Amino acid sequence: MPFDPDTLKYDGNGLLPCIAQDEATGEVLMLAWMNRESIRATLDSGRVTYWSRSRGALWAKGETSGHVQELVELRIDCDRDCLLALVRQQGPACHTNRRSCFYTALRGGEEVELMKPES
């Protein structure tokens, strides 16, 4: 069956969350937002493109940093209100220059930094 982005369930702002996961390791890299236009751009280009809420514009991952996400597969969750992007990540995924945005753990009531920025 052909895919139609209009069949997804967007929030009141026309957005839905997209989790980026490394296709080789399974590591969760980041969460960002997509709209219909960014989904189409991602599928057309093979480069993961998000909607930047702070910029109010499309944002192709890596357009300024060079840390591109190449789309391997886009998956839709059972409620059709969240996406999972399996990606090949070039360089760090996080704007803090870490491999993953999820670099802080809560352990014993304390925050523990799991990884340092890449040099």
C-alpha positions in Angstrom: 0.0 0.0 0.0 1.4 3.4 -0.9 2.4 5.7 2.0 0.5 9.0 2.5 1.9 11.3 5.2 -1.6 12.7 5.7 -2.6 9.3 7.3 -0.4 10.1 10.3 -1.7 11.7 13.5 0.0 15.1 14.1 -0.3 17.3 17.1 -2.1 20.7 17.1 1.0 22.2 15.5 1.1 19.7 12.7 4.1 17.9 14.2 4.9 14.4 15.4 8.0 13.1 17.3 10.7 11.2 15.4 13.2 9.0 17.3 16.5 8.6 15.4 18.2 5.2 16.1 21.6 4.0 14.7 20.7 1.2 12.3 23.8 -0.8 13.1 24.0 -0.6 16.9 20.4 0.1 17.9 21.6 3.1 19.9 19.0 5.8 20.4 20.6 9.0 19.1 18.0 11.8 19.4 14.4 12.9 19.2 13.2 15.6 17.0 10.0 16.8 15.3 8.7 16.2 11.8 5.8 17.6 9.8 4.4 16.5 6.5 6.9 18.5 4.5 9.9 17.2 6.4 8.7 13.6 6.0 8.4 14.1 2.3 11.8 15.8 2.1 13.4 12.9 4.1 11.8 10.3 1.8 12.7 12.2 -1.4 16.3 12.9 -0.4 17.3 10.0 1.8 18.7 12.5 4.2 16.8 12.9 7.5 15.1 16.3 7.6 13.2 17.6 10.7 11.1 20.6 11.5 13.0 22.9 13.8 10.6 24.4 16.3 13.1 27.1 17.3 13.9 28.2 13.7 10.4 27.6 12.4 11.9 26.0 9.3 12.9 22.7 7.8 16.3 21.4 9.1 18.2 18.8 7.2 20.3 17.1 9.9 23.9 18.0 9.4 23.3 21.0 7.1 25.6 23.2 9.4 27.5 20.6 11.4 28.2 18.1 8.6 26.8 15.4 10.9 24.4 14.0 8.4 21.8 11.3 9.1 21.3 9.0 6.1 17.9 7.3 6.2 17.9 3.5 6.2 14.2 3.0 7.0 11.4 5.0 8.4 8.9 3.2 10.7 5.5 4.2 12.0 4.3 3.3 15.4 1.0 1.5 16.1 -0.9 4.7 16.9 0.5 6.5 13.8 1.6 9.4 16.0 5.4 8.7 16.3 8.1 7.8 13.9 11.3 5.8 14.2 14.1 6.7 11.8 16.8 4.0 11.4 19.8 6.0 10.3 23.5 5.9 9.4 24.9 8.8 11.5 28.0 10.6 10.4 29.6 12.1 13.4 27.9 13.1 16.6 24.1 13.3 16.6 23.8 15.8 19.5 24.4 19.5 19.1 26.7 19.2 22.2 29.0 17.1 20.0 28.1 13.9 21.7 27.2 10.7 19.9 23.7 10.7 21.4 21.5 13.3 23.0 20.8 10.8 25.8 24.1 11.2 27.5 22.8 11.8 31.1 21.5 8.9 33.3 19.7 9.1 36.6 21.4 6.7 39.0 20.7 6.6 42.7 19.0 10.0 42.5 22.0 11.6 40.9 22.7 12.7 37.3 25.6 10.9 35.7 27.2 12.0 32.5 27.7 8.9 30.3 29.7 10.3 27.5 31.9 13.3 26.9 31.8 15.5 23.7 33.7 14.1 20.8 36.8 16.1 19.8 
